[in-house]
Amino acid sequence: MTSQLPQNSASRWRLALQYSCPIALGYVPAGIAYGVLMSAAGLPAWLSAAMSLLVYTGAFQYAAVALLSGGAGVLSMSFNAFVIGLRHVFFGLPLLDALPARRCERLYSIFALTDETFSVLVALPKEMQTALMSRIAFLNQMYWLAGTLAGALIGSGLTEWVPHLDFALPSLFVILAYEQFRANRAWWSCLLAALAFVAASHLSPQYTLFAAVLMCAAVVVLRSAFWNPGRAA
């Protein structure tokens, strides 16, 4: 990609908006679904907004609906958040060198890095990643927060009119994953993820995601350590 990086802040915000707009198409309806689920569980709108503002991890927020309504303890909530959010460590590593220089931007970018934000950023040149990372992350969180507030205010009745709203987020991720595959043609990582998921679902059905992430991480580490096509024999 050879896009010219604008030097002024306003132009960079416009560019970040351009790149983040496709994410809004998935985040807003998925956020609405989350707000509706929280409302249906009898949880207040302020708690829905606080979760999207301070926790901001879609998969765990969905899982937390049952935990919060069931009165789960802090330890159970923390463990589930750790297991579900562990994948962020691994897909965040390729962006370490592209983190913004300003401390506040670096910290926020680390906090707000989601699967979809990562998918947008890795398609950009490094200088654009650094300049736009915090902006794209912020806009994506605002899409999610706006959807959450709308869903919490509309209430559970919306699911009768628009069923399966919660499927918007998986659908968006599938589309982004397909676009990444088209750009990079890294078929082995897709195969690895599928095999790890199947193996984990049989070996550890209660912690499928956690086990699958560990398997994928182990294979990636071993591959980088023992197999390097560019290394001389």
C-alpha positions as CSV (number, residue, x, y, z in Angstrom):
1,M,0.0,0.0,0.0
2,T,1.4,3.4,-1.0
3,S,-1.1,5.8,0.5
4,Q,0.4,9.1,1.5
5,L,0.3,9.8,5.3
6,P,-1.3,13.2,6.1
7,Q,0.8,15.4,8.4
8,N,-2.0,17.3,10.1
9,S,-4.2,15.7,12.8
10,A,-7.6,16.4,11.2
11,S,-6.6,14.6,8.0
12,R,-5.3,11.6,10.0
13,W,-8.6,11.4,11.8
14,R,-10.5,11.4,8.5
15,L,-8.2,8.7,7.3
16,A,-8.7,6.6,10.4
17,L,-12.5,7.1,10.0
18,Q,-12.2,5.8,6.4
19,Y,-10.4,2.7,7.5
20,S,-12.6,2.0,10.5
21,C,-16.0,2.5,8.8
22,P,-16.3,-1.2,7.8
23,I,-15.8,-2.1,11.5
24,A,-18.7,0.1,12.4
25,L,-21.0,-2.1,10.2
26,G,-20.3,-5.0,12.5
27,Y,-19.6,-3.3,15.9
28,V,-22.8,-1.2,16.0
29,P,-25.2,-4.2,15.6
30,A,-23.1,-6.4,17.7
31,G,-23.0,-3.7,20.4
32,I,-26.7,-3.3,20.2
33,A,-27.1,-7.1,20.7
34,Y,-24.9,-6.9,23.7
35,G,-26.9,-4.0,25.2
36,V,-30.1,-5.9,24.5
37,L,-28.8,-9.1,26.2
38,M,-27.7,-7.0,29.3
39,S,-31.2,-5.4,29.4
40,A,-32.9,-8.8,29.1
41,A,-30.8,-10.1,32.0
42,G,-32.1,-7.3,34.2
43,L,-28.8,-5.4,34.3
44,P,-28.8,-1.6,34.2
45,A,-27.8,0.5,31.2
46,W,-25.0,2.2,33.1
47,L,-23.3,-1.2,33.7
48,S,-23.5,-2.0,30.0
49,A,-21.9,1.3,29.1
50,A,-19.2,0.8,31.8
51,M,-18.3,-2.6,30.5
52,S,-17.9,-1.3,26.9
53,L,-15.9,1.7,28.1
54,L,-13.7,0.0,30.8
55,V,-13.5,-3.7,29.8
56,Y,-14.1,-3.5,26.0
57,T,-13.6,-7.0,24.9
58,G,-16.6,-8.3,23.0
59,A,-16.3,-12.0,23.5
60,F,-15.9,-11.7,27.3
61,Q,-18.7,-9.1,27.5
62,Y,-21.1,-11.5,26.0
63,A,-19.9,-14.2,28.4
64,A,-20.1,-11.8,31.3
65,V,-23.9,-11.4,30.8
66,A,-24.6,-14.8,32.3
67,L,-21.8,-14.4,34.9
68,L,-23.1,-11.0,36.1
69,S,-26.8,-12.0,36.2
70,G,-25.8,-15.2,38.0
71,G,-23.9,-13.4,40.7
72,A,-20.4,-14.8,39.8
73,G,-17.6,-13.8,42.0
74,V,-14.6,-11.7,41.2
75,L,-12.3,-14.7,40.9
76,S,-14.5,-16.4,38.3
77,M,-15.0,-13.2,36.4
78,S,-11.2,-12.5,36.3
79,F,-10.3,-16.1,35.2
80,N,-12.9,-16.0,32.4
81,A,-11.6,-12.6,31.3
82,F,-8.0,-13.8,31.3
83,V,-8.8,-17.0,29.3
84,I,-10.9,-15.2,26.7
85,G,-8.6,-12.3,26.4
86,L,-5.4,-14.3,26.2
87,R,-5.4,-14.3,22.4
88,H,-4.8,-10.5,22.4
89,V,-1.2,-11.1,23.7
90,F,-0.3,-13.2,20.6
91,F,-1.9,-11.1,17.9
92,G,-0.6,-7.9,19.6
93,L,3.1,-8.9,19.3
94,P,3.4,-8.0,15.5
95,L,2.4,-4.4,16.4
96,L,4.8,-3.8,19.2
97,D,7.2,-1.9,16.9
98,A,4.4,0.2,15.5
99,L,3.1,1.5,18.9
100,P,2.8,5.3,19.1
101,A,5.6,7.2,20.9
102,R,3.4,9.1,23.3
103,R,2.8,7.2,26.5
104,C,-0.9,7.8,26.7
105,E,-1.4,6.7,23.1
106,R,0.7,3.6,23.6
107,L,-1.3,2.6,26.7
108,Y,-4.6,3.2,25.1
109,S,-3.7,1.4,21.9
110,I,-2.7,-1.7,24.0
111,F,-5.9,-1.6,25.9
112,A,-8.2,-1.0,22.9
113,L,-6.6,-3.5,20.5
114,T,-9.3,-5.9,19.4
115,D,-9.3,-8.6,16.7
116,E,-11.0,-6.3,14.2
117,T,-8.7,-3.4,14.9
118,F,-5.7,-5.7,14.5
119,S,-7.1,-6.9,11.1
120,V,-7.3,-3.3,9.9
121,L,-3.9,-2.3,11.2
122,V,-1.9,-5.2,9.8
123,A,-3.0,-4.3,6.3
124,L,-1.4,-0.8,6.6
125,P,2.3,0.2,6.2
126,K,4.2,0.5,9.5
127,E,4.3,4.3,9.4
128,M,0.5,4.4,9.0
129,Q,0.0,1.9,11.8
130,T,1.9,4.1,14.2
131,A,0.1,7.3,13.1
132,L,-3.4,5.8,13.0
133,M,-3.4,3.1,15.6
134,S,-4.8,5.0,18.6
135,R,-7.3,6.8,16.3
136,I,-8.6,3.7,14.7
137,A,-8.8,1.9,18.1
138,F,-10.7,4.9,19.6
139,L,-13.2,5.1,16.7
140,N,-13.8,1.4,16.9
141,Q,-14.5,1.6,20.6
142,M,-16.9,4.4,20.1
143,Y,-18.8,2.3,17.5
144,W,-19.1,-0.5,20.1
145,L,-20.1,1.9,22.9
146,A,-22.7,3.6,20.7
147,G,-24.2,0.2,19.8
148,T,-24.2,-0.9,23.5
149,L,-26.0,2.3,24.6
150,A,-28.6,1.9,21.9
151,G,-29.2,-1.7,22.7
152,A,-29.5,-1.0,26.5
153,L,-31.9,1.8,25.9
154,I,-34.1,0.0,23.3
155,G,-34.3,-3.1,25.6
156,S,-34.9,-6.8,25.1
157,G,-38.0,-6.3,22.8
158,L,-35.7,-5.7,19.8
159,T,-34.7,-9.4,19.6
160,E,-38.3,-10.2,18.6
161,W,-38.0,-7.9,15.6
162,V,-34.3,-8.6,14.6
163,P,-33.3,-12.0,15.8
164,H,-29.7,-13.3,15.9
165,L,-28.2,-9.8,16.3
166,D,-25.3,-11.3,18.2
167,F,-24.1,-13.0,15.1
168,A,-23.0,-9.7,13.6
169,L,-19.6,-9.8,15.3
170,P,-18.6,-13.4,14.2
171,S,-19.7,-12.5,10.7
172,L,-17.6,-9.4,10.7
173,F,-14.5,-11.3,11.9
174,V,-15.0,-14.0,9.2
175,I,-15.1,-11.4,6.5
176,L,-11.9,-9.7,7.9
177,A,-10.1,-13.0,8.2
178,Y,-11.0,-13.8,4.6
179,E,-9.7,-10.4,3.4
180,Q,-6.4,-11.1,5.3
181,F,-6.1,-14.5,3.7
182,R,-6.7,-13.0,0.2
183,A,-3.9,-10.4,0.9
184,N,-1.4,-12.7,2.4
185,R,-2.3,-16.2,1.2
186,A,-1.1,-17.7,4.5
187,W,-3.1,-20.9,4.3
188,W,-1.0,-22.7,6.9
189,S,-2.2,-20.4,9.7
190,C,-5.9,-21.0,8.8
191,L,-5.3,-24.8,8.8
192,L,-3.5,-24.6,12.1
193,A,-6.3,-22.6,13.7
194,A,-8.9,-25.2,12.4
195,L,-6.9,-28.2,13.6
196,A,-6.2,-26.6,17.0
197,F,-9.9,-25.8,17.5
198,V,-10.9,-29.4,16.7
199,A,-8.2,-30.9,18.9
200,A,-9.0,-28.5,21.8
201,S,-12.8,-29.1,21.6
202,H,-12.1,-32.9,22.1
203,L,-9.2,-32.6,24.6
204,S,-10.6,-29.7,26.7
205,P,-14.2,-28.9,25.9
206,Q,-14.6,-26.6,28.9
207,Y,-11.6,-24.4,27.9
208,T,-11.6,-24.8,24.1
209,L,-10.5,-21.3,23.3
210,F,-7.8,-21.3,25.9
211,A,-6.4,-24.6,24.8
212,A,-6.6,-23.8,21.1
213,V,-4.7,-20.5,21.6
214,L,-2.0,-22.3,23.5
215,M,-1.7,-24.9,20.8
216,C,-1.4,-22.3,18.0
217,A,1.1,-20.3,20.1
218,A,3.3,-23.4,20.6
219,V,3.3,-24.3,17.0
220,V,4.2,-20.7,15.9
221,V,7.0,-20.6,18.4
222,L,8.4,-24.0,17.3
223,R,8.0,-23.0,13.6
224,S,10.0,-19.8,14.0
225,A,12.7,-21.6,16.1
226,F,13.3,-24.6,13.9
227,W,12.0,-23.7,10.4
228,N,13.2,-20.7,8.6
229,P,13.2,-20.8,4.8
230,G,15.6,-17.9,4.5
231,R,18.2,-19.4,6.8
232,A,21.2,-21.1,5.2
233,A,21.5,-24.8,5.7
